[in-house]
Amino acid sequence: MQKPENVDDYIELIDQAIFETAELIACANDEGEGEAEFSLMLPAFRELEAGLKALRAEIMRNEHRVGGGHDLPFMPLVQRERKQLPFVTLLDAINLAYKKGFRS
């Protein structure tokens, strides 16, 4: 699991997760009527993307504090949809840093 050492590393992880989520959304959109189960995940993927973008915006406005001891607001969604998220370890790393802070 990746462990960010500072805010720049943390933003990079969030950017990676935003990219991965956007890719899932694009694939689900392109899927059409092929595999309906994947396209049914679109609302969850969009909710995750919105949560990640909100987190990034808070950090950029310097309104975000890591190490607060609690999970990110979108983690219940991540826990519920773990099997559908191929980059779940990346999301776990982002959440762990949110909870415990950066490694020294």
C-alpha positions in Angstrom: 0.0 0.0 0.0 1.3 3.4 -0.9 1.9 5.8 2.1 2.1 9.5 1.3 4.9 11.3 3.2 3.5 14.8 2.6 0.6 16.8 1.1 2.1 16.6 -2.4 2.2 12.8 -2.3 -1.3 12.8 -0.9 -2.6 14.9 -3.7 -0.9 12.6 -6.2 -2.7 9.6 -4.7 -6.0 11.4 -4.9 -5.3 12.4 -8.5 -4.6 8.8 -9.4 -7.9 7.7 -7.7 -9.8 10.4 -9.6 -8.3 9.2 -12.9 -9.1 5.6 -12.1 -12.7 6.5 -11.2 -13.1 8.5 -14.4 -11.9 5.5 -16.3 -14.5 3.3 -14.7 -17.2 5.9 -15.5 -16.1 6.0 -19.1 -16.1 2.2 -19.4 -19.5 2.0 -17.8 -20.8 4.7 -20.2 -19.3 2.9 -23.2 -20.7 -0.4 -22.1 -24.3 0.5 -23.0 -26.5 -2.5 -22.8 -23.7 -5.0 -22.9 -23.1 -5.9 -19.3 -25.8 -4.1 -17.4 -24.4 -4.9 -14.0 -21.3 -2.7 -14.6 -23.4 0.2 -15.9 -25.6 -0.1 -12.9 -22.6 1.0 -10.9 -22.5 4.4 -12.5 -24.2 6.2 -9.6 -21.6 4.7 -7.1 -18.7 5.6 -9.4 -20.0 9.2 -9.8 -20.5 9.5 -6.0 -16.9 8.3 -5.4 -15.5 10.7 -8.0 -17.4 13.6 -6.4 -16.0 12.7 -3.0 -12.5 12.5 -4.3 -12.8 15.8 -6.1 -14.2 17.4 -3.0 -11.4 16.1 -0.9 -8.8 17.4 -3.4 -10.5 20.8 -3.4 -10.4 21.0 0.4 -6.7 20.3 0.4 -6.1 22.9 -2.3 -8.0 25.5 -0.2 -6.0 24.4 2.9 -9.2 23.3 4.6 -8.2 19.7 5.0 -6.4 18.2 8.0 -5.1 14.7 7.9 -4.7 12.5 11.0 -8.1 13.2 12.4 -8.7 9.6 13.3 -11.9 9.0 11.3 -12.7 7.7 7.8 -13.4 9.7 4.7 -17.1 10.4 4.1 -17.1 8.1 1.0 -15.6 5.1 2.7 -18.9 3.4 3.4 -19.5 3.4 -0.4 -15.9 2.0 -0.9 -16.6 -0.8 1.7 -19.9 -1.7 0.1 -18.5 -1.8 -3.5 -15.0 -3.1 -2.8 -15.3 -5.9 -5.3 -16.2 -3.5 -8.1 -13.2 -1.1 -7.5 -10.0 -2.5 -9.0 -8.0 0.3 -7.2 -9.4 -0.3 -3.8 -5.9 -0.4 -2.2 -5.3 3.1 -3.5 -8.5 4.3 -1.9 -7.5 2.5 1.3 -4.1 4.3 1.3 -5.9 7.7 0.9 -8.2 6.9 3.7 -5.4 5.6 6.0 -3.5 8.8 5.6 -6.7 10.8 6.2 -7.1 8.9 9.5 -3.6 8.6 10.7 -1.6 11.3 8.9 1.5 11.1 6.8 4.4 8.8 7.6 7.4 10.4 9.0 
